[in-house]
Amino acid sequence: MAILTGYNNSLAYSICNPKKVGQLEECPFMWKYFADNGYATAYAEDEAGINTFNYHKYGFVTQPTDHYFRPVALAAEKNLSKKMKNSLTFCLGYQNYADYIYQYALDFASQYKNDPYFGLFWTNTFSHNDISDPSSMDRRMKYYVEQLDERGILNNSMVVFFSDHGLRFGPVRMLLTGWLEERLPFNFIWLPDWFREEHPEIVQALKINRNRLTNPYDLHATLKHVLELSGRIDNLPGPLSCPNCQSIFVEAPWNRSCEETAIESHWCTCANFQPIDKRSPMVQRAIAFVIDYVNRDLEDHRNSTTTNYACAKLTLGSITLAKMAREPKGKLPYKDYLLIFEGKPGGGKFESTVRHYQERDAFEITGSISRLNEYATQSECMHIDYLRKYCYCQRTKIF
C-alpha cells in the first residue's frame, strides 16, 4: 500500500478498509493517476486465495484497471489441474502459474507498446514460502526480459522489478542474514537508452541512491515523478504517510535516517545491535511486556474466533536471542532491544523490537511483532489476519 497509495497500514484501513465491502475503491491507487491521464492500466496476480487485496479481505467491487486478471485466475484455479509446492500452486494446467502472469504482462505491453500504459504484475507462487524456490524460475525470468527487449518494449518503457519483503519464516530467518533478508527486498529499475541520454541527472541520482537509504514511499513518489515527466500533469501529492520521502530520481541525503523516512525501528537495518545477557532483568521485563501485549490483544478480540474455540494464553517457553542497539554519539532518551523468544503453547517463535524509555521506565513495541515459524492450521479459528500469528486455537469446554 505504501507504493500504490502512499499510505501506511493504519491510514489505509481508516480511509479504504478492505474489510468493508466497497471501501478499497476509496484508495487513491497509483493506477488511478495514470488512468486519469490517458494511460491504459493493468493489474494481474497469481494465487487468487492470497491475492494482495483478497486474502481475508473483500477485494474490489468494481474492476480496478482496464485489464484485470483475477477472473481468469479464479476460473483457471477451478478448472485446471494443479501441482502444489510449499502450500502454493506452483503449476497450473500445463505450465507454472507465474508464467500466466508474465505472459499477460508481455501481451499487455505489446498491445500498448506505442501508447502510454501502466501495469502491475505480481507473483507469489514461486518465491513466497521457500528461499530456494525463486532460482527455479531463473531461466523463465531471463526469457521474459529477453522478450521485452526483442519486442522493442524496453525502448520506451520504464521497468521496475521489485519485491515487497524477503523470506519471513523458516530456519534461515533465525540467522542475521535472515533478519536482513526480511527487511531488504530488492528493487531494480530499467530506463530506456534515450531517457538516460535526456536525463543524465536522473541516472546519476539512481547510481548514488543505490547506496542510500530508500523505501517503498520513495518508489511511490518516483512513479508520480514519471507521470509528471510525461508532461500530462504537475505537482502531484507526495506520500501522505511519509512527508520527507522523495523520488529516487533525485539524490537522497547521505545521512537519511529510518525515523525521518517513516521506517519503524523494528524494520530498520541501520541500527548496530550487540548481544546482551538473555537472563538480564531488563530482557525479562521487556519480553514480559511483549507477552502481556499479545495476550491483551487476543483478549480484546476474543469474540473474533470460531464458535467454541478460543486462543490460548501465551506464555514464555524460552529466550532465543537478546540484543541491544548501540547508542549513536548523541545520547538518546531510550534504548532499543531486539528479542526473539519461543512461546507456549504451540511453539511459536516471535521477534519484537522493544523500546525502553529510561526516564519514565516505560516500554513500547516498535513496528509489529514478527512470527518466524509457520503457524499453519494452529490459528484457523481466528478471523483477524494479524492475530493469526499469535493465536493457538483450543476448543472451549461445552457444558
VMD Tcl script that draws the C-alpha trace (Angstrom):
set ca {
  {0.00 0.00 0.00}
  {2.92 2.33 0.59}
  {3.94 2.05 -3.08}
  {0.45 2.11 -4.56}
  {-1.18 4.73 -2.31}
  {1.49 6.43 -0.19}
  {-0.45 5.30 2.90}
  {0.80 3.31 5.85}
  {-1.31 0.41 7.11}
  {-3.31 2.31 9.71}
  {-4.14 5.19 7.36}
  {-5.13 2.78 4.59}
  {-7.50 0.94 6.93}
  {-9.05 4.20 8.11}
  {-9.69 5.54 4.58}
  {-10.19 2.43 2.45}
  {-10.71 -0.51 4.80}
  {-10.52 -3.74 2.75}
  {-12.55 -5.47 5.45}
  {-15.59 -3.46 4.36}
  {-17.33 -4.10 1.06}
  {-16.61 -1.39 -1.49}
  {-14.12 0.53 0.65}
  {-11.00 -0.32 -1.36}
  {-12.29 1.90 -4.15}
  {-11.76 4.89 -1.84}
  {-7.97 4.48 -2.00}
  {-6.03 6.73 -4.43}
  {-4.28 3.83 -6.14}
  {-1.39 4.65 -8.43}
  {-3.17 3.23 -11.48}
  {-5.93 5.82 -11.00}
  {-3.44 8.66 -11.50}
  {-2.19 7.05 -14.70}
  {-5.69 6.21 -15.97}
  {-6.85 9.79 -15.37}
  {-4.01 10.94 -17.62}
  {-4.73 8.71 -20.58}
  {-2.74 5.59 -19.72}
  {-4.06 2.06 -20.27}
  {-3.84 0.13 -16.99}
  {-3.50 -3.49 -15.92}
  {-3.20 -5.49 -12.72}
  {-2.52 -9.23 -12.51}
  {-1.60 -11.51 -9.60}
  {-1.34 -15.27 -9.17}
  {-2.72 -17.50 -6.36}
  {-6.18 -15.96 -6.02}
  {-6.60 -17.10 -2.41}
  {-3.73 -14.96 -1.14}
  {-4.07 -12.01 -3.52}
  {-2.93 -8.73 -2.02}
  {-6.45 -7.32 -1.86}
  {-8.41 -10.52 -1.26}
  {-6.62 -12.53 1.45}
  {-9.14 -12.28 4.32}
  {-10.42 -9.13 2.62}
  {-13.36 -8.28 0.34}
  {-11.27 -7.06 -2.58}
  {-12.53 -4.76 -5.31}
  {-16.24 -4.43 -6.05}
  {-15.63 -2.67 -9.36}
  {-12.86 -3.60 -11.79}
  {-9.84 -1.53 -10.70}
  {-7.93 -1.41 -14.01}
  {-8.67 -1.67 -17.74}
  {-7.23 -5.18 -17.77}
  {-7.80 -7.25 -14.62}
  {-6.55 -10.84 -14.32}
  {-8.44 -12.06 -11.24}
  {-11.49 -13.51 -13.09}
  {-9.10 -15.58 -15.23}
  {-7.19 -16.72 -12.15}
  {-10.37 -17.87 -10.38}
  {-11.59 -19.77 -13.45}
  {-8.19 -21.38 -14.08}
  {-7.78 -22.50 -10.47}
  {-11.25 -24.03 -10.55}
  {-10.92 -25.90 -13.84}
  {-7.25 -26.74 -14.42}
  {-5.10 -29.36 -12.73}
  {-2.73 -28.14 -10.02}
  {0.65 -29.14 -8.68}
  {1.33 -27.76 -5.22}
  {4.72 -26.85 -3.78}
  {5.23 -25.37 -0.32}
  {1.45 -24.94 0.02}
  {1.20 -22.82 -3.15}
  {0.05 -23.62 -6.70}
  {3.40 -23.98 -8.44}
  {1.96 -25.48 -11.64}
  {-1.47 -24.75 -13.09}
  {-2.51 -26.74 -16.12}
  {0.47 -27.21 -18.43}
  {2.79 -24.51 -17.06}
  {3.99 -22.64 -13.98}
  {1.30 -20.40 -12.53}
  {3.66 -17.42 -12.65}
  {4.02 -17.88 -16.41}
  {0.40 -16.83 -16.90}
  {1.14 -13.52 -15.15}
  {4.28 -12.76 -17.12}
  {2.66 -13.77 -20.41}
  {-0.23 -11.46 -19.56}
  {2.30 -8.68 -18.90}
  {4.02 -9.31 -22.24}
  {0.73 -9.31 -24.12}
  {-0.37 -6.09 -22.41}
  {2.92 -4.29 -23.05}
  {2.98 -5.49 -26.68}
  {-0.58 -4.35 -27.31}
  {0.06 -0.85 -25.93}
  {3.71 -0.55 -26.99}
  {3.04 2.69 -28.86}
  {0.62 4.11 -26.28}
  {1.05 5.20 -22.65}
  {0.41 2.36 -20.22}
  {0.89 1.34 -16.58}
  {0.79 -2.24 -15.34}
  {1.38 -4.09 -12.07}
  {2.14 -7.80 -12.41}
  {2.66 -9.64 -9.15}
  {3.66 -13.25 -8.45}
  {3.58 -15.21 -5.19}
  {3.74 -18.85 -6.14}
  {7.45 -19.45 -6.73}
  {9.00 -17.12 -4.18}
  {6.85 -16.65 -1.09}
  {7.39 -19.72 1.08}
  {10.89 -21.05 0.42}
  {14.19 -19.25 -0.03}
  {15.34 -21.77 -2.65}
  {12.28 -21.65 -4.92}
  {12.97 -18.40 -6.84}
  {16.03 -19.92 -8.53}
  {13.71 -22.45 -10.21}
  {12.37 -19.59 -12.35}
  {15.71 -18.03 -13.33}
  {15.58 -19.23 -16.95}
  {11.94 -18.23 -17.33}
  {12.61 -14.74 -15.96}
  {15.56 -14.39 -18.34}
  {13.27 -15.39 -21.21}
  {10.66 -12.76 -20.34}
  {13.26 -9.98 -20.04}
  {14.67 -11.01 -23.41}
  {11.15 -10.92 -24.86}
  {10.69 -7.37 -23.56}
  {13.86 -6.45 -25.40}
  {13.13 -8.36 -28.63}
  {9.65 -6.88 -28.91}
  {11.01 -3.35 -28.54}
  {9.17 -2.77 -25.27}
  {12.33 -1.75 -23.41}
  {12.86 1.06 -25.93}
  {10.07 3.19 -24.48}
  {9.20 1.66 -21.11}
  {10.46 2.03 -17.57}
  {10.53 -1.38 -15.87}
  {10.62 -1.75 -12.10}
  {11.45 -5.26 -10.90}
  {10.93 -5.42 -7.14}
  {9.77 -7.38 -4.13}
  {7.79 -6.32 -1.07}
  {9.79 -8.26 1.55}
  {12.19 -11.15 1.93}
  {11.52 -14.54 3.48}
  {9.61 -14.13 6.73}
  {9.91 -17.56 8.33}
  {11.95 -20.75 8.39}
  {15.43 -21.75 9.63}
  {17.24 -19.09 7.57}
  {15.11 -16.41 9.19}
  {16.72 -17.20 12.56}
  {20.12 -16.02 11.27}
  {21.43 -12.47 10.96}
  {21.22 -12.85 7.19}
  {17.58 -13.85 7.62}
  {16.92 -10.72 9.69}
  {18.37 -8.63 6.84}
  {16.63 -10.78 4.21}
  {13.16 -9.97 5.55}
  {13.84 -6.25 5.69}
  {15.74 -5.58 2.46}
  {13.72 -6.54 -0.62}
  {15.39 -5.92 -3.96}
  {14.50 -3.14 -6.39}
  {15.88 -2.91 -9.94}
  {14.94 -0.21 -12.44}
  {15.39 -0.22 -16.23}
  {15.39 3.09 -18.13}
  {15.43 3.30 -21.95}
  {18.66 4.49 -23.56}
  {17.10 7.68 -24.94}
  {15.74 8.56 -21.48}
  {19.19 8.13 -19.94}
  {20.68 10.44 -22.55}
  {17.99 13.11 -21.98}
  {18.16 12.88 -18.18}
  {21.75 12.19 -17.08}
  {20.95 13.77 -13.70}
  {18.38 11.02 -13.04}
  {20.88 8.30 -13.97}
  {23.43 9.86 -11.62}
  {20.88 10.08 -8.79}
  {19.94 6.41 -9.21}
  {23.60 5.39 -9.07}
  {24.10 7.36 -5.87}
  {20.86 6.15 -4.31}
  {21.93 2.52 -4.68}
  {23.94 3.14 -1.51}
  {21.47 5.44 0.24}
  {18.50 4.63 2.46}
  {15.31 4.43 0.36}
  {11.91 2.85 0.98}
  {8.56 1.99 -0.68}
  {7.25 5.53 -0.15}
  {10.14 6.77 -2.28}
  {9.09 4.38 -5.05}
  {5.55 5.79 -4.77}
  {6.97 9.29 -5.27}
  {9.11 8.04 -8.16}
  {6.12 6.66 -10.07}
  {4.40 10.01 -9.70}
  {7.61 11.68 -10.87}
  {7.45 9.55 -14.03}
  {3.91 10.73 -14.66}
  {4.97 14.35 -14.17}
  {7.85 13.86 -16.62}
  {5.29 12.82 -19.23}
  {4.08 16.43 -19.22}
  {0.48 15.39 -18.61}
  {0.23 16.63 -15.02}
  {2.22 18.64 -12.46}
  {2.53 18.89 -8.69}
  {1.16 15.51 -7.68}
  {0.90 14.98 -3.92}
  {3.71 13.13 -2.18}
  {3.22 10.04 0.01}
  {0.90 11.14 2.80}
  {2.43 8.78 5.38}
  {5.99 9.97 4.71}
  {6.21 13.73 4.10}
  {10.03 13.54 3.97}
  {10.12 10.86 1.29}
  {11.02 11.70 -2.29}
  {11.52 10.37 -5.79}
  {14.65 8.25 -6.15}
  {15.25 10.13 -9.40}
  {16.62 12.81 -7.05}
  {19.67 12.22 -4.86}
  {18.67 11.18 -1.34}
  {20.55 12.71 1.63}
  {23.55 10.65 2.69}
  {22.58 10.91 6.36}
  {18.93 9.93 5.96}
  {17.56 8.06 8.98}
  {14.81 5.48 9.43}
  {12.91 7.86 11.69}
  {12.90 10.58 9.02}
  {11.59 8.19 6.38}
  {8.75 6.55 8.35}
  {10.63 3.26 8.86}
  {9.81 1.94 12.30}
  {12.67 0.72 14.46}
  {11.62 -2.93 14.10}
  {12.17 -2.76 10.34}
  {15.26 -0.54 10.35}
  {18.55 -2.21 9.40}
  {20.70 0.80 10.25}
  {20.91 0.02 13.97}
  {24.00 -1.76 15.29}
  {22.65 -4.40 17.68}
  {25.00 -6.05 20.16}
  {24.24 -9.31 22.07}
  {23.35 -8.96 25.74}
  {22.67 -11.42 28.54}
  {19.32 -13.14 27.92}
  {18.93 -13.55 31.69}
  {19.23 -9.86 32.48}
  {16.29 -8.28 34.36}
  {15.73 -5.77 31.53}
  {15.38 -8.55 28.95}
  {12.99 -10.46 31.22}
  {10.86 -7.35 31.73}
  {10.84 -6.49 28.02}
  {9.71 -9.96 26.99}
  {7.07 -9.99 29.72}
  {5.80 -6.71 28.26}
  {5.58 -8.25 24.77}
  {3.75 -11.33 26.00}
  {1.32 -9.21 28.01}
  {0.76 -7.02 24.94}
  {-0.08 -10.09 22.83}
  {-2.43 -11.56 25.44}
  {-4.28 -8.27 25.87}
  {-4.71 -8.02 22.10}
  {-6.07 -11.58 21.94}
  {-8.38 -10.91 24.87}
  {-9.71 -7.72 23.25}
  {-10.67 -9.81 20.21}
  {-11.89 -12.95 21.96}
  {-15.18 -12.70 20.05}
  {-13.35 -12.92 16.71}
  {-12.81 -16.68 16.85}
  {-14.91 -19.58 15.59}
  {-17.69 -20.61 17.99}
  {-16.50 -22.98 20.74}
  {-12.85 -22.07 20.12}
  {-10.54 -19.61 21.85}
  {-6.91 -18.54 21.62}
  {-4.71 -19.99 24.35}
  {-2.95 -17.58 26.69}
  {0.63 -17.09 25.51}
  {3.42 -17.84 27.99}
  {7.21 -17.79 27.67}
  {8.88 -21.01 26.59}
  {12.48 -19.90 26.07}
  {14.52 -16.88 25.02}
  {16.48 -17.43 21.81}
  {18.19 -14.07 21.35}
  {18.54 -10.70 23.06}
  {20.37 -7.71 21.60}
  {20.56 -4.01 22.40}
  {21.13 -1.24 19.87}
  {24.36 0.68 20.38}
  {23.77 4.35 21.04}
  {24.85 6.93 18.46}
  {27.11 9.77 19.52}
  {24.17 11.85 20.68}
  {22.61 10.11 23.70}
  {19.00 9.07 23.12}
  {16.26 9.06 25.79}
  {15.56 5.39 25.02}
  {17.20 2.04 24.27}
  {16.00 -0.46 21.66}
  {16.07 -4.19 22.36}
  {15.80 -6.88 19.68}
  {14.25 -10.01 21.19}
  {13.48 -13.48 19.84}
  {11.63 -15.96 22.01}
  {9.55 -19.12 21.81}
  {6.04 -19.09 23.20}
  {3.82 -21.76 24.68}
  {1.61 -23.49 23.73}
  {2.28 -24.13 20.05}
  {5.99 -23.39 19.88}
  {5.58 -20.09 18.07}
  {8.84 -18.20 17.53}
  {8.43 -14.44 17.81}
  {10.66 -11.44 17.16}
  {10.00 -8.00 18.56}
  {11.85 -4.70 18.84}
  {11.05 -3.11 22.20}
  {11.90 0.46 23.10}
  {12.57 1.33 26.73}
  {12.33 4.96 27.86}
  {14.69 5.26 30.80}
  {13.36 8.42 32.40}
  {9.78 7.16 32.81}
  {10.71 3.46 32.83}
  {8.17 2.64 30.12}
  {8.20 0.09 27.29}
  {6.89 0.42 23.74}
  {6.72 -2.07 20.87}
  {8.02 -0.52 17.66}
  {6.50 -1.76 14.43}
  {4.80 -5.14 14.51}
  {5.77 -8.43 16.13}
  {7.17 -10.93 13.62}
  {6.32 -14.63 13.60}
  {9.42 -16.56 12.50}
  {7.94 -20.03 12.01}
  {4.77 -21.21 10.30}
  {1.57 -21.43 12.29}
  {-0.22 -23.44 9.57}
  {-3.55 -24.71 10.97}
  {-2.81 -23.71 14.59}
  {-4.68 -20.42 14.10}
  {-7.61 -21.46 11.91}
  {-10.18 -20.37 14.47}
  {-9.00 -16.73 14.47}
  {-10.75 -14.48 11.93}
  {-8.49 -11.41 12.22}
  {-5.42 -11.57 9.97}
  {-2.68 -10.11 12.12}
  {-3.78 -12.07 15.23}
  {-3.34 -15.42 13.49}
  {0.39 -15.36 14.14}
  {-0.28 -15.19 17.90}
  {-3.28 -17.46 18.24}
  {-3.08 -21.12 19.23}
  {-6.65 -22.37 18.90}
  {-8.09 -24.50 21.66}
  {-11.58 -25.92 21.90}
  {-13.52 -24.47 24.79}
  {-15.47 -26.62 27.19}
  {-19.14 -27.11 26.37}
  {-21.41 -27.71 29.34}
}
mol new
graphics top color blue
foreach p $ca { graphics top sphere $p radius 0.5 }
foreach p [lrange $ca 0 end-1] q [lrange $ca 1 end] { graphics top cylinder $p $q radius 0.2 }
display resetview
